[in-house]
Amino acid sequence: MYLPSAPDREIRIVSTAQPNYAYAVYAQRVNSKEIYVERLTRDSAVLHITKVQAKDQGLFECYTPNTDGRYLGSYSARTNLTVIADSLTVTAPAQTLSKVEGDTLQLTCEVSRTTMQHTHLSVGWYLRSPEDAAAPPQELVTLSRDFVLRSGGPYRQRMAAGDLRLDKTSATAYRLTIHKLQPVDQGLLYCQAAEWIQDTDDSWFAMTRKQSDKTQLRIQPTDRDFSIQVSTERRSFTAGEPLELRCTIEAQNVPERFFSVSWVFSSSPVAVVGPSAVPVLGPDYIAREAAGHMTVRKESANVHLLKLQHLRPEDAGKYICRVTEREKTPTGDFIDRSKRSRNVQITVQPLKSNITVALSSNSSEVLEGDVIQLTCSVYSTTGPLSVVWQWTDKQGTAPAQEVASVDRDGAVWHSPAYRERSSYGEVRVEKVRGDTFSLSLYNSLPGDEGQYRCTATEWLQTGTEPELNWEKIGEKSATKTLTVKTVESSFMVSASSRTPSITFGDSFDLLCLVKPRHNPRVPTSVTWSFMPAGTEADNEDQGEFKDLVTFTREGTLQWGEQLLGLGTRTTVDRSHSNTNFRLSVTRAGRREAGKYQCTAVLWRKNYDNSWTRVANRTSNLLGISVLQPESKLRVQKTNQSQVYVEDSRVRINCSISSQTSQDSQHAVMWYVRRATGSEADELLLRIERSGAFEYGAYADEERLRRRVQAERLSPRLYVLTLNRAENSDSGTYYCLVEEWLSDPDGAWYRLSRESSGFTQVLVRQPEVRLQVEEMESNVTVEESDSIRLGCSIPSQSSRDSRFSVSWYVERSEDEDSDDQPGEEETERECVFSIGHDAVFGNGNCSPREEAGPNSRLQFERMTSDQYSLTIQGARPTDAGRYYCHVEEWLLNPRNAWYRLTTNNSGFTIVNVLQQVSTLQSVVCSNDSLFYFVFFYPFPIFGILLIAVLLVRYKSRNNSKSQEGKNGAPLLWIKEPHLSYSPTCLDPPALSLHPGSVD
């Protein structure tokens, strides 16, 4: 809707699609169904506002959503609602009128309104029956909004006859006139008016309806006759039975008439009940009514009752009901009309006792503390009963002892022997019904065992007031023997478990079975106790048990000091009958292993609310073993061999193929068995499950801390790496894996250990590939010439190799025997040596000729694998068999040099020819030759000198660039010089003198 004050603001009221569609201003009225939508057909609906308010005035819109893809018409419509104030008033005096059948009745109703709009009124009179309030009202006559007068169906003929009229006597007064009143006109009359308004579609709508106060109309019929009838169920009774007589008045309009009813027995008045329904008793029946043995009352307007309890023989005779009506005449006088019923003959037979007694119990054998329930059923059709309860022993030798009694009036009396117990509610006697009595002994004791007797006595009241007497007319008894079973005889406790052996993390249940069943009067307290494993003494009885939890007799839980699983994994419960007490432990660990037992204590609650311990029982011992789970650890056991060269990287894998749990953690230890034949396996390092490293003694001994490296590439793959492997690292390696699990208490324990396969590691030196030129040669030089000895290394083991080179000469002891040198004894002499560190004389031998400026030896290393030694100024003693001895050296991972291998070159046989004539003598003997030798060569030697210097300069640069790869320094070089002697023409020589420094 849209309010006139805010025509653009939408106010949601109700929707058939959305239950919470209404705004707050209308939500409560929609929820209370004051506003609702009624669907008439598939395409028609009506909005109902049961109670229109002034704020409802405005523009209302009905809208339905479009569910098609295109619009096919109009999907909303609006209408304007105008709310008119309710000004209609309908008044008529509330009154009670009494008319006689045939009289005339006139009632006036005032109807007014102050509506500004053009409205019409409709006024009608209605009759409602006072006897049936649920019946719809009967329309008498109505003036419609169109000023048409109509009447209801039953009154249509009377209005046509002129006996029913509706006249408008003024602008607001409407008078109803009914001539010749009939009994059917009796009831509640009221006026009802409605205000109508015409809508824009020319339809009329009733805006409001109101009713006036009601007038109660009573019509006295002209037929005043009545009849009387007395009824009873039977006419023959036995003394003590009840008698009921009913007097029924049959007449018209009984409630509006005044009747008095008198009961007469054998011409003696019994009681009189007037119009006010107050009985007046005869003198012989006052005491009887006061004792509750007689009842006189008016059950309804036309039914009166006489009831005699406990008939006596003297009550036999004739009973009459007399009815008198008092009527007021038109003159104001009162006249009485009386009628009497026929005689009702009642016979009362003398009472004969037919009493029978039956005694039953809830059980012939009860457990101590249970309830003894005895029921005494008495079958009797006569007077009241009294019951006496007695007890004696089973044999009946002891005198009978009274327990309690119930007198005729239902009062209970306890004997002195049971009075104290009954004061605490232990003994209870009840009259369940008129013929059923019960005796209940709560919290039964062994002394309650015996024979119980129920004696019932039947009584009859005789005489009249004030001399009333009770006469015993019959007595019967019944007995019942009961056995009370002591709880000690059947009290047993046992403990059991389905899982005496479990693994870590599993659950186990312990069941304590207590027999007999739980009795609230004899409750049981149960305690679970525990002795941890490993704390038992040699004798089991000397073990100390500690309480875990106690089910108290009040039904509460009391936890002990010894809590399993810190109390978070331990639960206890019991069955509804309190016979099964369960102790459950989840995720058990070492702390839960041990012996369990349950102890039950039986208590008896005395009648003074004190408690007595009756019995104490301890169950059998339950041993619970908490075992470690079966290990599923598997480590790859493949044996393998690996060969590495020194200074390589060695990698050894340790692979875990399976584990017990996803939460398993591993500690890995690497062991090595030395290749030297050591029997003991030495620990290299240990990796804790937390990831911490711990080196073993072997790592410190072999100085492996800097070279060893351990990694965990994945949770199941561990790798050991040895950097810069040495020959001493050779051996057998393997890993030892420990599997660790966390127990339920959070403590870690080692589950199992397993070693891997063996990895045989061999770290060897590089392969020997040293080769020295072994070709043999013969060299013959003249005395004073130079002897050049070469040493070529065509192959070496490593590119990082360094060489120590030495030249040896072998000479025969007999220098004259050169033909067969092999057959002569030879001696070896070291000629020259240079070490792998490029230091002269630091080889494997010491030369006899010391190095110095005057040394005849000249050493050269043209390339890294070409060495030469030149002996200047050959002498005859220099003759012999020369060879070079080469040692190959490598740097190990510890930065220490070691000799890998040695090799010798082939022999060079040197022969030195002795000089017969000298050049000096030949030149000096010829003048031409003398000048040719000493004067002409100068220009030539100058040119040669320049060429030699240039060649030497380039050779020196090449020597520096080709300085040994082994890091050896260049040899010291003595500059060449020319020596000229006018007497000795020695040729100039280029010589290197080891050990000379300029």
Secondary structure, DSSP 4 states (H G I P E B T S, - for coil): -BBTTBTT-------SS-TT-S-HHHHHHHHTTSEEEEEEETTEEEEEESS--GGG-EEEEEE----SSS--S--EEEEEE-PPP---EEE---EEEEEETT--EEEEEEEE---SS-EEEEEEEEEE-SS-TTSPPEEEEEE-TTS-EEE-TTTHHHHHTTSEEEEE-SSSEEEEEE-S--GGG-EEEEEEEEEEEE-TTS-EEEEEEEE---EEEEEE-S---EEEEEE-S-SEEETT--EEEEEEEEETTGGGSEEEEEEEETTEEEEEE-TT--EEE-TTTHHHHHTTSEEEEEEETTEEEEEESS--GGG-EEEEEEEEEEEE-TTS-EEEEEEE---EEEEEEPP----EEEEEES-SEEETTS-EEEEEEEE-SSS-EEEEEEEE-TTS-SPPEEEEEE-TT--EEE-HHHHHHHHTTSEEEEEEETTEEEEEESS--GGG-EEEEEEEEEEEEEEETTEEEEEEEEEEEEEEEEEEE-HHHH-EEEEE-S-SEEETT--EEEEEEEES--BTTB-EEEEEEEEETT---SSGGGPPPEEEEEE-TTS-EEE-S--GGGGTSEEEEE-TTS-EEEEEESS--GGG-EEEEEEEEEEEE-TTS-EEEEEEEE---EEEEEEPPPP--EE----EEEEEETT--EEEEEEEEE-S-TT-EEEEEEEEEETT--SS-EEEEEE-TTS-EEE-HHHHHTT-TTTEEEEEEETTEEEEEESS--GGG-EEEEEEEEEEEE-TTS-EEEEEEEE---EEEEEEPPPP--B-----EEEEEETTS-EEEEEE--B-S-TT-EEEEEEEEEEES-TT--S-GGGS-EEEEEEEEE-TTS-BT-SSS--SSPPSTT--EEEEEEETTEEEEEE-S--GGG-EEEEEEEEEEEE-TTS-EEEEEEEE---EEEEEEPPSS-HHHHHHT-HHHHHHHHTTHHHHHHHHHHHHHHHHHHHHHHHHHT--TT-PPPPP-PPPB----SS--PPPB----TT---
